[in-house]
Amino acid sequence: MTTDQTDLTEQTTQEKQMSVTDQGATVWLTGLPSAGKTTIAYALAERLRGDGHRVEVLDGDEIREFLSSGLGFTREDRHTNVQRIGFVAELLASNGVKVLVPVIAPYADSREAVRKRHQAQGTTYLEVHVATPVDVCSVRDVKGLYARQAAGEISGLTGVDDPYEAPETPDLRLQTQDHTVEDSAAVLTALLVEKGLA
C-alpha cells in the first residue's frame, strides 16, 4: 500500500469515527423582521447543546453592533453585512461548530454568495425560510419596527417598503404562524438528522 493510499484509508476511518456532534454546518434562518428566526435559533441551539453539539448563534443585532457597526441599510451595506456573517459562519462550521444564523439577508444573490463560499470550502450550508406572513409579523412586532414604519418614523423596513426576496428552493420552509417555537425547532432538528448532522 502506498503512502497516499494509507493516508486516504486513515482519513476515511477518521470520517467514519467522527460523531454527528463533531460535524459543523451553517443553518441560515432567513425571513422578515419578527418572523421568529432568533427565537427558533435559540430553541434549536438549546436542543443541540443538550445532545452534545458545539453551537453558536450569530444574532443579526449583535453582529450589527460588534462586527458591522459602520454599515447602514443600503443594498450594498446589507450585502457586505451578510458576507461578513457568512465568512464567520463558514469559519466556525468548518471547525466542527453548528452555526445558527437568524439573519434577514433580504437579497437572494447575497445568500447565494454565502452558499457558494461554503460549497467551495466543502462546508455544509442549509437555508431555512422562516416564512411568517408580513401581517403576522406586524402584529408580533417584537422590536416595534412595524409601528414605527407605519408612523413614518423609519423607512426601509424589509418586506414593507424595502425588498425581501424569499428563497425559491430553501432546504426547509417553516410556517411559524401555525406552529409553536418547539414544533419549529423539532422540525429543524429532524432536517439535521436527515442530513446526518444531528
Solvent accessible surface area in square Angstrom, and as a share of the most:
residue,aa,sasa,rsa
1,M,174,0.78
2,T,82,0.48
3,T,103,0.60
4,D,114,0.59
5,Q,97,0.43
6,T,49,0.28
7,D,78,0.40
8,L,114,0.57
9,T,71,0.41
10,E,95,0.42
11,Q,95,0.42
12,T,56,0.33
13,T,58,0.34
14,Q,118,0.53
15,E,102,0.46
16,K,163,0.69
17,Q,137,0.61
18,M,92,0.41
19,S,51,0.33
20,V,55,0.32
21,T,33,0.19
22,D,73,0.38
23,Q,54,0.24
24,G,15,0.14
25,A,0,0.00
26,T,0,0.00
27,V,0,0.00
28,W,1,0.00
29,L,0,0.00
30,T,0,0.00
31,G,0,0.00
32,L,21,0.11
33,P,11,0.07
34,S,20,0.13
35,A,0,0.00
36,G,18,0.18
37,K,16,0.07
38,T,49,0.29
39,T,75,0.44
40,I,3,0.01
41,A,0,0.00
42,Y,96,0.36
43,A,15,0.12
44,L,0,0.00
45,A,0,0.00
46,E,131,0.59
47,R,87,0.32
48,L,1,0.01
49,R,118,0.43
50,G,68,0.66
51,D,96,0.50
52,G,51,0.49
53,H,11,0.05
54,R,137,0.50
55,V,9,0.05
56,E,81,0.36
57,V,17,0.10
58,L,19,0.10
59,D,18,0.09
60,G,14,0.14
61,D,79,0.41
62,E,88,0.40
63,I,18,0.09
64,R,45,0.16
65,E,111,0.50
66,F,158,0.66
67,L,78,0.39
68,S,1,0.00
69,S,87,0.56
70,G,79,0.76
71,L,33,0.16
72,G,30,0.28
73,F,131,0.54
74,T,78,0.45
75,R,110,0.40
76,E,121,0.54
77,D,37,0.19
78,R,20,0.07
79,H,68,0.30
80,T,49,0.28
81,N,9,0.05
82,V,3,0.02
83,Q,50,0.22
84,R,93,0.34
85,I,0,0.00
86,G,1,0.01
87,F,98,0.41
88,V,41,0.24
89,A,0,0.00
90,E,9,0.04
91,L,93,0.46
92,L,52,0.26
93,A,3,0.03
94,S,62,0.40
95,N,94,0.48
96,G,9,0.08
97,V,12,0.07
98,K,1,0.00
99,V,0,0.00
100,L,0,0.00
101,V,0,0.00
102,P,5,0.03
103,V,10,0.06
104,I,41,0.21
105,A,1,0.01
106,P,4,0.03
107,Y,10,0.04
108,A,45,0.35
109,D,78,0.40
110,S,2,0.01
111,R,6,0.02
112,E,74,0.33
113,A,37,0.29
114,V,1,0.01
115,R,48,0.17
116,K,121,0.51
117,R,90,0.33
118,H,0,0.00
119,Q,114,0.51
120,A,84,0.65
121,Q,104,0.46
122,G,72,0.69
123,T,14,0.08
124,T,54,0.32
125,Y,15,0.06
126,L,7,0.03
127,E,14,0.06
128,V,0,0.00
129,H,16,0.07
130,V,1,0.00
131,A,17,0.13
132,T,4,0.02
133,P,50,0.32
134,V,62,0.36
135,D,90,0.47
136,V,41,0.24
137,C,0,0.00
138,S,44,0.29
139,V,130,0.75
140,R,91,0.33
141,D,25,0.13
142,V,114,0.66
143,K,123,0.52
144,G,23,0.22
145,L,46,0.23
146,Y,15,0.06
147,A,62,0.48
148,R,106,0.39
149,Q,41,0.18
150,A,88,0.68
151,A,73,0.56
152,G,64,0.62
153,E,115,0.51
154,I,43,0.22
155,S,95,0.61
156,G,27,0.26
157,L,11,0.05
158,T,4,0.02
159,G,31,0.29
160,V,67,0.38
161,D,68,0.35
162,D,35,0.18
163,P,71,0.45
164,Y,41,0.16
165,E,65,0.29
166,A,51,0.40
167,P,7,0.05
168,E,158,0.71
169,T,121,0.70
170,P,24,0.15
171,D,51,0.27
172,L,33,0.17
173,R,97,0.35
174,L,8,0.04
175,Q,74,0.33
176,T,10,0.06
177,Q,69,0.31
178,D,98,0.51
179,H,98,0.44
180,T,84,0.49
181,V,61,0.35
182,E,98,0.44
183,D,64,0.33
184,S,2,0.01
185,A,0,0.00
186,A,39,0.30
187,V,64,0.37
188,L,0,0.00
189,T,23,0.13
190,A,58,0.45
191,L,14,0.07
192,L,0,0.00
193,V,82,0.47
194,E,132,0.59
195,K,95,0.40
196,G,33,0.31
197,L,7,0.04
198,A,32,0.25
